[in-house]
Amino acid sequence: MLSGFLITNILLDVKGHDHHTAGITVFFARRAARIWPPYFLTLGFCWLAAGPLRLPMMQESLPWHALFLSNIWYATHGSEPWALGHLWTLAVEEQFYLIWPFVILALPSRHFLKLCGALVSCTVLYRVCAFALGKVDEANALPFDSIDALAAGAALSFLSAEGWSAPRWLLWLSVPVGLAGSIMQIAFDLGNLVQWVVLEAALVLPLAAIVAVASKGQFLKILANRSLSGLGRISYGAYLFHLPVWAVLFALSARFGVGDFFSRGPLTMLVAGSLSVLTALVSWIMVERPVMAWSKRLTSRLAAA
């Protein structure tokens, strides 16, 4: 949802200017500069480490990951290799980036909210059909399953650009509703129909309210805090690296006969989490920040041309 909100905000700004071609070029260049360097750094490490980590399928699936088709791989091959199991979400985002800019530029503004509503409805229908066909696991990885959240975020961005502000009470109502829905998903076996079709659709509403309220006013000032902003900058890298870090720790614990690393509960989380954040910080300082600075200089000249 947050991606839908932020990306739509950028694209609406592009639409408001005359030079759409330059604006879209700058958009794609800056997205690539932000996403690609740590992403391909992760893939390169996994390619080299596949043998020592005893994860041969990691090398077999790398071409799919390199083309941002991880979600297609997992829909057709199951959950292996697990060390790259989180990359399907980035594939969905990249596929969204390829289509959404042209939708926004081509679609008259008066039809935008109608489109977002239709996309949310189609996602619910897609889940119902997948459930009826017994293909829930496969369908979950495909981009259609995430369209409702992306469209809801896009609708909020459009409304915000039009001057709409979410009332504060909406946040206080949405937080308990969202928590209740999350607890129900985790604590109860509700069956795929309720959990995947009903609850996932229902959780879009409180998440949308949180994004709407937090994007302005006092909540935005809190989120703009220097420490939180710093964590936000390295959060992408931490997300990319956390499963490969777990894979390395698991392989090392097995190699040196110190037991099953995954069975250590809080210690596992502390060690793996700390190393993931540290790796992300190093990546930000040495790779991501320099590339983004170079990209900003390059695209600024392009935008001014």
SVG drawing of the C-alpha trace seen along z (x, -y; Angstrom):
<svg xmlns="http://www.w3.org/2000/svg" viewBox="-16 -23 49 54">
<polyline fill="none" stroke="black" stroke-width="0.4" points="0.0,0.0 2.8,-2.4 4.4,-1.8 1.2,-2.6 0.8,-5.8 4.4,-7.1 4.8,-6.1 1.4,-7.6 2.4,-10.8 5.6,-11.1 3.7,-10.2 0.9,-12.7 3.6,-15.4 5.0,-14.2 1.5,-14.4 1.2,-18.0 4.1,-19.1 4.4,-19.4 7.4,-17.2 6.0,-13.8 8.7,-11.9 11.5,-13.4 9.6,-13.0 9.0,-9.3 12.6,-8.8 13.7,-10.4 11.2,-8.3 12.5,-5.0 16.2,-6.1 15.8,-7.0 13.8,-3.9 16.5,-1.7 19.2,-3.6 17.4,-2.9 16.4,0.7 18.9,2.3 22.4,1.9 21.6,3.7 19.3,6.1 21.9,7.3 24.5,7.3 22.3,9.7 21.9,11.9 25.6,11.9 26.4,13.0 23.8,15.8 25.2,17.0 28.7,17.3 27.4,18.8 24.9,21.3 27.4,24.1 28.7,23.6 25.2,23.0 24.0,26.2 21.2,24.4 21.6,25.5 18.2,24.2 19.4,20.7 21.6,20.7 18.9,22.4 16.4,19.7 18.8,16.7 17.8,15.7 14.2,15.4 15.2,13.2 17.5,11.1 14.5,10.3 12.3,9.5 10.2,12.6 10.6,14.2 6.9,14.3 6.4,16.3 9.1,18.7 7.6,19.3 4.1,19.6 5.4,22.5 8.1,24.0 6.9,23.7 8.9,22.0 12.4,23.0 15.0,21.6 13.9,20.2 17.0,17.9 15.5,15.8 11.9,16.4 11.2,12.7 12.2,11.4 8.7,12.1 7.4,9.0 10.0,6.8 9.1,8.5 5.5,7.5 6.6,3.9 8.8,3.8 5.9,5.1 3.7,2.4 6.3,-0.2 6.4,0.9 2.6,0.4 1.4,-2.2 3.2,-5.3 1.5,-4.9 -1.9,-4.3 -1.7,-7.5 -0.5,-9.6 -3.2,-8.1 -6.2,-8.1 -8.3,-11.2 -8.2,-12.3 -12.0,-12.1 -11.8,-8.3 -8.9,-7.6 -10.8,-6.7 -13.2,-4.6 -10.2,-2.6 -8.8,-2.1 -12.2,-0.9 -12.5,1.5 -9.0,2.9 -9.8,3.5 -13.0,5.3 -11.1,7.4 -8.6,8.5 -11.3,9.9 -12.8,11.7 -9.4,13.1 -9.0,14.5 -12.4,16.1 -11.6,17.7 -8.2,18.9 -9.8,20.4 -12.5,22.2 -9.8,23.7 -7.6,24.8 -4.7,22.6 -4.4,20.2 -0.6,20.7 0.2,20.2 -2.1,17.2 -0.7,15.5 2.6,14.8 1.2,13.3 0.8,9.5 -3.0,9.7 -3.1,10.6 -1.4,7.3 -3.4,4.9 -6.0,4.1 -3.3,2.7 -1.5,0.8 -4.7,-0.6 -5.9,-1.7 -2.5,-3.5 -2.8,-5.1 -6.4,-6.3 -5.2,-7.9 -2.4,-9.7 -4.8,-11.1 -7.2,-12.2 -4.3,-13.8 -3.3,-15.7 -6.8,-16.9 -6.7,-18.4 -8.5,-15.7 -7.3,-15.0 -8.3,-12.0 -9.8,-12.8 -7.8,-11.9 -10.5,-9.6 -10.0,-7.4 -6.6,-6.3 -7.8,-5.5 -10.6,-3.4 -8.3,-1.7 -5.6,-0.6 -7.7,1.7 -9.5,3.1 -6.2,3.8 -4.8,5.4 -7.9,7.6 -7.7,8.7 -4.0,9.5 -4.5,11.5 -7.3,13.5 -5.0,14.4 -2.2,15.5 -4.1,17.1 -7.0,18.9 -7.3,21.4 -10.1,19.7 -9.6,21.6 -8.4,20.2 -11.7,18.7 -12.1,16.4 -8.4,15.7 -7.3,15.1 -10.4,13.6 -12.2,11.8 -9.6,10.8 -7.0,9.7 -9.5,7.5 -10.8,6.1 -7.3,5.3 -6.8,2.9 -9.2,0.5 -7.4,-0.1 -4.0,-0.1 -5.3,-2.8 -6.5,-4.8 -3.1,-4.6 -1.3,-5.7 -3.8,-8.5 -3.5,-10.0 0.3,-9.4 1.1,-11.2 0.2,-14.6 0.3,-16.7 1.9,-15.7 2.3,-12.0 4.4,-13.0 6.6,-15.1 7.1,-12.1 8.0,-9.9 10.4,-12.5 12.4,-12.2 16.1,-11.8 16.5,-8.4 13.4,-7.0 14.4,-8.4 17.8,-6.8 16.1,-3.4 13.8,-4.0 16.8,-4.5 18.4,-1.2 15.2,0.8 15.2,1.8 18.7,3.3 17.8,5.0 14.8,6.6 16.9,7.8 19.7,9.2 17.8,10.8 17.1,14.2 20.6,14.6 22.1,13.7 20.0,16.4 21.1,18.9 24.8,18.1 24.3,18.4 22.4,21.7 25.2,23.1 27.9,22.0 26.1,23.5 25.7,26.8 29.3,26.8 30.8,26.2 28.4,28.5 26.8,26.0 23.2,27.1 20.3,25.9 20.5,22.1 16.7,21.9 15.9,23.5 17.3,20.7 14.2,18.4 15.0,14.8 18.8,15.4 18.3,16.2 16.3,13.1 18.8,10.9 21.9,12.2 20.3,12.4 18.5,9.1 21.6,7.3 23.7,8.7 21.1,7.8 20.9,4.2 24.7,3.9 24.9,5.3 22.3,2.9 24.1,0.0 27.4,0.9 25.5,1.3 23.9,-2.1 27.1,-3.9 29.3,-2.1 26.8,-1.3 23.4,-2.8 24.0,-6.4 26.8,-7.0 24.7,-5.5 21.7,-7.5 23.7,-10.8 25.2,-10.1 21.7,-9.3 20.2,-12.5 22.9,-14.6 22.4,-12.8 18.6,-13.0 18.5,-16.6 20.4,-17.6 18.0,-15.5 14.9,-17.1 16.3,-20.6 17.1,-19.9"/>
</svg>
